[in-house]
Amino acid sequence: MPFRKTTDPYRITVAEIMLQQTQVDRVLPRYRSWIKKWPTWRRLAVAGTRELLEMWSGLGYNRRALYLGRLAQTMVNDFGGKLPDDPAILGTLPGIGPYTARAVLIFAFNRPLVAIDTNIRRVLIHEFGLPDTVSQAQLESLAGRLLPRKRSREWHNALMDYSRLALPARIPGVPPLSRQSRFVGSQRQVRGEIIRQLVGKQRITLRVIARDLDLPLEAVRSAARSLAEDGIVIATDVTARLAKTGEPVRSTRPE
């Protein structure tokens, strides 16, 4: 995993946002291509919406690509191209929530913090015989007591690897690793198809998408509205196109 071989805050941030709700094997080729095309915040800051979505294609949850573009602009305009190492500031930036802020600080700066993803949660519950109802606060308290404060980066990598490589997929009393719901016929599929077509076209007709996917037109309209609410497209009941940077978005959702 190339992001294990760097402490560059930019590359770590790209990896962490790509890894949100996406498996590592799907992320790796996109991560390598992304870093090759945009190796720094400054290079990424000038990328357009179409470029971002084209490079992101296949990872799903496309708004994460736009978050990265906005984040790059914020880094350049407000922070001189350097990622701040304050978790309170990081958590307010586009695409970065509490977990991602901590993960970036751990893997880029080796900060003595705890970040509990699904894998680390499994390890703590399994090794300490905890009930699966244990709260996040209790797990964070336990993880904080276990943390080797000068080796936070190595420790978190080790726990994640232990979960993936040593623990069984199913452990009595521990919920299995989460899996996404059915893709075919879902709104995720329709959203992905709309974006896929818009990467190559200026405008698409929603009725054509419905025909191609053999779905009701209203299902496609609903997906287009959700993309509009995310600021990715401008949609009507008939067509959709990519939103331009900073363009006001008007959803067609009924009042």
C-alpha positions as CSV (number, residue, x, y, z in Angstrom):
1,M,0.0,0.0,0.0
2,P,1.8,3.1,-1.2
3,F,0.2,5.4,1.4
4,R,2.0,3.2,4.1
5,K,5.3,4.4,2.7
6,T,4.8,8.1,3.1
7,T,4.1,10.7,5.7
8,D,3.2,13.4,3.2
9,P,0.0,15.0,4.7
10,Y,-1.4,15.5,1.2
11,R,-1.0,11.9,0.2
12,I,-2.3,10.6,3.5
13,T,-5.4,12.8,3.2
14,V,-6.1,11.6,-0.3
15,A,-5.8,8.0,0.8
16,E,-8.0,8.5,3.9
17,I,-10.8,10.2,2.0
18,M,-10.6,7.5,-0.7
19,L,-10.8,4.8,1.9
20,Q,-14.0,6.1,3.4
21,Q,-16.6,3.4,2.8
22,T,-14.4,1.8,0.0
23,Q,-12.3,-1.3,0.1
24,V,-8.5,-1.0,-0.2
25,D,-8.2,-3.1,-3.4
26,R,-10.6,-0.7,-5.2
27,V,-8.7,2.4,-3.9
28,L,-5.1,1.4,-4.8
29,P,-5.3,1.9,-8.6
30,R,-7.2,5.2,-8.3
31,Y,-4.9,6.4,-5.6
32,R,-1.8,5.8,-7.7
33,S,-3.4,7.5,-10.8
34,W,-4.6,10.5,-8.7
35,I,-1.2,11.1,-7.1
36,K,0.5,10.9,-10.5
37,K,-1.8,13.4,-12.0
38,W,-2.1,15.7,-8.9
39,P,1.0,15.2,-6.7
40,T,0.4,18.3,-4.5
41,W,-2.4,20.5,-3.1
42,R,-1.5,23.3,-5.5
43,R,-1.8,21.0,-8.6
44,L,-5.1,19.6,-7.3
45,A,-6.5,23.1,-6.6
46,V,-6.8,23.9,-10.3
47,A,-8.6,20.7,-11.3
48,G,-12.1,21.0,-12.7
49,T,-15.2,19.1,-11.8
50,R,-15.1,16.9,-14.9
51,E,-11.5,16.0,-14.3
52,L,-12.1,15.1,-10.6
53,L,-15.1,12.9,-11.4
54,E,-13.3,11.2,-14.3
55,M,-10.3,10.3,-12.1
56,W,-12.7,9.2,-9.3
57,S,-14.8,6.9,-11.5
58,G,-15.3,3.5,-9.9
59,L,-14.9,4.5,-6.3
60,G,-18.5,5.6,-5.7
61,Y,-19.7,8.4,-3.3
62,N,-18.6,10.9,-6.0
63,R,-18.9,14.0,-3.8
64,R,-15.7,12.9,-2.1
65,A,-13.8,13.8,-5.3
66,L,-15.4,17.3,-5.1
67,Y,-14.5,17.6,-1.4
68,L,-10.9,16.9,-2.3
69,G,-11.0,19.6,-4.9
70,R,-12.5,22.1,-2.5
71,L,-10.1,21.0,0.2
72,A,-7.1,21.7,-2.1
73,Q,-8.4,25.2,-2.8
74,T,-8.8,25.8,0.9
75,M,-5.2,24.6,1.6
76,V,-3.8,26.9,-1.1
77,N,-5.9,30.0,-0.3
78,D,-6.0,29.8,3.5
79,F,-3.1,27.7,4.7
80,G,-0.3,28.3,2.2
81,G,-0.5,24.8,0.8
82,K,0.2,23.1,4.1
83,L,-2.3,20.9,5.9
84,P,-2.9,22.2,9.5
85,D,-2.1,19.7,12.3
86,D,-4.8,20.9,14.6
87,P,-7.7,18.3,14.8
88,A,-10.2,21.1,15.6
89,I,-9.3,22.9,12.4
90,L,-9.1,19.7,10.3
91,G,-12.6,18.6,11.4
92,T,-14.1,21.8,9.8
93,L,-12.6,21.3,6.3
94,P,-14.4,19.8,3.3
95,G,-14.6,16.0,3.4
96,I,-12.9,15.6,6.8
97,G,-14.9,14.3,9.7
98,P,-13.7,13.4,13.2
99,Y,-12.3,10.0,12.3
100,T,-10.5,11.2,9.1
101,A,-9.0,14.2,11.0
102,R,-7.5,11.8,13.6
103,A,-6.3,9.3,11.0
104,V,-4.5,12.0,9.0
105,L,-2.8,13.3,12.2
106,I,-1.8,9.8,13.2
107,F,-0.4,8.6,9.8
108,A,1.1,11.9,8.7
109,F,2.3,13.4,12.0
110,N,2.5,10.3,14.3
111,R,0.3,12.2,16.8
112,P,-0.6,10.3,20.0
113,L,-4.3,10.0,19.2
114,V,-6.7,7.1,18.7
115,A,-8.8,6.5,15.6
116,I,-11.1,3.5,15.8
117,D,-12.3,2.1,12.4
118,T,-14.2,-1.1,12.0
119,N,-11.1,-3.2,12.0
120,I,-9.7,-1.8,15.2
121,R,-13.1,-2.1,16.9
122,R,-13.1,-5.8,16.1
123,V,-9.6,-6.3,17.6
124,L,-10.5,-4.5,20.9
125,I,-13.8,-6.3,21.3
126,H,-12.3,-9.7,20.5
127,E,-9.1,-9.4,22.6
128,F,-10.8,-8.0,25.6
129,G,-14.0,-10.0,25.5
130,L,-16.2,-6.9,25.3
131,P,-19.9,-7.0,24.5
132,D,-20.8,-5.8,21.0
133,T,-22.9,-3.1,22.7
134,V,-19.8,-1.4,24.0
135,S,-19.9,2.4,23.3
136,Q,-17.5,4.3,21.1
137,A,-16.5,6.4,24.2
138,Q,-15.6,3.2,26.1
139,L,-13.5,1.9,23.2
140,E,-11.7,5.2,22.8
141,S,-10.9,5.2,26.5
142,L,-9.5,1.7,26.3
143,A,-7.6,2.4,23.1
144,G,-6.1,5.5,24.7
145,R,-4.7,3.5,27.6
146,L,-3.2,0.9,25.2
147,L,-1.6,3.4,22.8
148,P,2.2,3.5,22.7
149,R,2.4,7.3,22.4
150,K,5.6,7.6,20.4
151,R,4.6,4.9,17.9
152,S,1.0,5.8,17.1
153,R,1.4,5.3,13.3
154,E,2.9,1.8,13.6
155,W,0.4,0.8,16.3
156,H,-2.7,1.7,14.3
157,N,-1.3,0.0,11.1
158,A,-0.5,-3.1,13.2
159,L,-4.1,-3.3,14.7
160,M,-5.6,-2.9,11.2
161,D,-3.4,-5.6,9.8
162,Y,-4.1,-7.9,12.7
163,S,-7.8,-7.6,12.2
164,R,-7.6,-8.2,8.4
165,L,-5.0,-11.0,8.4
166,A,-5.3,-12.8,11.7
167,L,-8.9,-12.5,13.0
168,P,-11.6,-14.7,11.4
169,A,-14.2,-12.9,9.3
170,R,-16.9,-13.9,11.8
171,I,-16.2,-13.8,15.6
172,P,-18.8,-14.9,18.2
173,G,-20.3,-11.8,19.7
174,V,-18.7,-9.4,17.2
175,P,-20.7,-8.1,14.3
176,P,-19.2,-9.0,10.9
177,L,-17.5,-6.4,8.8
178,S,-20.2,-4.2,7.2
179,R,-21.2,-4.8,3.7
180,Q,-23.0,-2.5,1.3
181,S,-26.5,-3.1,0.2
182,R,-27.5,-4.5,-3.2
183,F,-26.0,-2.3,-6.0
184,V,-28.0,-3.3,-9.1
185,G,-31.2,-1.2,-9.2
186,S,-30.1,1.0,-6.3
187,Q,-29.8,4.7,-6.3
188,R,-26.0,4.3,-6.0
189,Q,-26.1,2.6,-9.4
190,V,-28.2,5.3,-11.0
191,R,-26.1,8.1,-9.5
192,G,-22.9,6.3,-10.8
193,E,-24.4,6.0,-14.3
194,I,-25.4,9.6,-14.4
195,I,-21.9,10.7,-13.4
196,R,-20.3,8.2,-15.8
197,Q,-22.2,9.6,-18.8
198,L,-21.7,13.2,-17.7
199,V,-17.9,12.8,-17.6
200,G,-18.1,12.3,-21.4
201,K,-21.0,14.6,-22.3
202,Q,-22.1,18.1,-21.6
203,R,-25.7,17.2,-20.9
204,I,-27.7,13.9,-20.6
205,T,-31.4,13.1,-20.9
206,L,-32.8,11.3,-17.8
207,R,-35.2,9.3,-19.9
208,V,-32.2,7.7,-21.7
209,I,-30.7,6.7,-18.4
210,A,-33.9,5.1,-17.3
211,R,-34.1,3.2,-20.6
212,D,-30.5,2.0,-20.4
213,L,-30.9,0.8,-16.8
214,D,-34.4,-0.5,-17.3
215,L,-35.7,1.5,-14.4
216,P,-38.7,3.9,-13.9
217,L,-38.0,7.5,-14.9
218,E,-38.9,8.7,-11.4
219,A,-36.1,6.6,-9.9
220,V,-33.6,8.3,-12.2
221,R,-35.1,11.7,-11.4
222,S,-34.7,11.0,-7.7
223,A,-31.1,10.1,-8.2
224,A,-30.5,13.2,-10.2
225,R,-32.1,15.3,-7.4
226,S,-29.8,13.7,-4.9
227,L,-26.7,14.6,-7.0
228,A,-28.0,18.1,-7.3
229,E,-28.3,18.3,-3.5
230,D,-24.7,17.2,-3.2
231,G,-23.7,20.1,-5.6
232,I,-22.5,17.7,-8.3
233,V,-25.1,18.3,-11.0
234,I,-27.7,20.8,-12.2
235,A,-30.9,18.8,-12.8
236,T,-34.4,19.3,-14.2
237,D,-37.1,16.7,-14.6
238,V,-35.7,16.1,-18.1
239,T,-31.9,16.6,-18.2
240,A,-28.8,16.9,-16.1
241,R,-25.4,18.5,-16.5
242,L,-22.4,18.9,-14.3
243,A,-22.4,21.9,-12.0
244,K,-19.7,24.4,-12.4
245,T,-17.5,25.4,-9.5
246,G,-19.4,27.8,-7.3
247,E,-22.6,27.5,-9.3
248,P,-25.8,27.7,-7.2
249,V,-27.6,24.4,-7.2
250,R,-31.4,24.2,-7.6
251,S,-32.9,20.9,-6.8
252,T,-36.1,19.8,-8.6
253,R,-37.4,18.0,-5.5
254,P,-41.1,18.8,-5.1
255,E,-42.0,21.4,-2.5
